[in-house]
């Protein structure tokens, strides 16, 4: 019974992290760092703040919870988050005006993540 409850809670938590406009890419192997690319209308989005967190609040748009780091993209619309462990949930989020893109990974962060605004 406890396992069913745990699985139900995990499923709800993962569903809360899902959002349109983001595309996971890469092999999904456990990595120690991830390169996050942010695009706006298909073009690289420089100077965009990207938040690394452990989850999101429910709702649209969701708010990052358990913030681990906050970094700004370079001229190519990229930033690299390091210190990623092989287990745990990691979420990446970017917001521009009313547009928000976020993506969560549970125990399997890929080497590259694209957030499309």
C-alpha positions in Angstrom: 0.0 0.0 0.0 2.8 2.4 0.8 4.4 1.8 -2.6 1.2 2.7 -4.3 0.9 6.0 -2.4 4.6 6.8 -3.2 4.1 6.1 -6.9 0.9 8.2 -6.9 2.7 11.1 -5.3 5.6 10.8 -7.7 3.3 10.7 -10.7 1.5 13.9 -9.5 4.8 15.6 -8.9 6.1 14.7 -12.4 2.8 15.8 -14.0 3.1 19.2 -12.3 6.5 19.7 -13.9 5.3 19.0 -17.4 4.8 22.1 -19.6 4.4 22.9 -23.3 7.1 24.6 -25.2 10.1 22.6 -23.9 12.0 19.9 -25.6 14.2 17.4 -23.9 17.2 16.2 -26.0 20.3 14.1 -25.6 20.7 10.5 -24.6 19.3 10.9 -21.1 22.4 9.4 -19.5 23.3 10.5 -16.0 25.6 13.5 -16.4 27.4 15.9 -14.0 26.4 19.0 -16.0 23.8 20.0 -18.5 23.8 22.7 -21.2 20.5 24.5 -21.3 19.7 26.4 -24.6 16.8 28.9 -24.6 15.1 29.9 -27.8 12.6 32.6 -28.4 10.5 32.2 -31.6 13.1 29.8 -32.8 16.2 32.0 -32.3 18.8 31.9 -29.5 17.7 34.0 -26.5 20.7 35.8 -25.1 20.7 37.3 -21.6 17.8 35.0 -20.5 17.6 33.9 -16.9 17.3 30.2 -16.4 16.4 28.7 -13.1 17.5 25.2 -11.9 15.1 23.8 -9.3 13.8 20.6 -7.8 10.2 21.2 -8.8 7.3 23.5 -9.7 4.1 24.6 -8.0 0.9 23.5 -9.7 -0.8 26.0 -12.1 0.0 27.7 -15.3 2.6 29.1 -15.2 4.1 27.2 -12.4 6.7 28.7 -10.0 10.0 26.9 -9.4 10.4 25.4 -6.0 13.6 24.3 -4.3 15.7 26.7 -6.4 19.2 25.3 -6.8 20.8 27.9 -9.1 19.9 30.8 -11.4 22.1 31.7 -14.4 22.0 33.9 -17.5 22.4 32.6 -21.0 25.3 33.7 -23.2 25.1 35.2 -26.7 24.3 31.7 -28.1 21.4 31.4 -25.7 23.2 28.8 -23.6 24.2 28.3 -20.0 25.8 25.3 -18.3 24.6 23.9 -15.0 27.1 21.7 -13.2 27.0 19.7 -10.0 24.2 17.5 -11.2 24.0 14.1 -9.4 22.9 10.8 -10.8 19.7 10.8 -8.8 17.1 13.3 -7.8 14.7 15.6 -9.7 16.1 18.6 -11.6 13.9 21.2 -13.4 15.0 24.0 -15.7 12.8 27.0 -16.4 12.9 30.2 -18.5 10.3 33.0 -18.7 10.0 35.9 -21.1 7.0 38.1 -20.6 3.9 35.8 -20.6 5.9 32.9 -22.1 7.3 30.2 -19.9 9.1 26.9 -20.8 10.2 24.4 -18.2 11.4 20.8 -18.2 11.9 18.3 -15.3 14.0 15.2 -15.2 13.9 12.5 -12.6 17.2 10.6 -12.1 18.1 11.0 -15.7 19.2 14.5 -16.8 20.4 14.7 -20.4 23.6 16.5 -21.4 21.5 19.1 -23.4 18.1 20.6 -22.7 16.2 23.1 -25.0 13.6 25.5 -23.5 11.6 27.0 -26.4 9.7 30.2 -25.5 
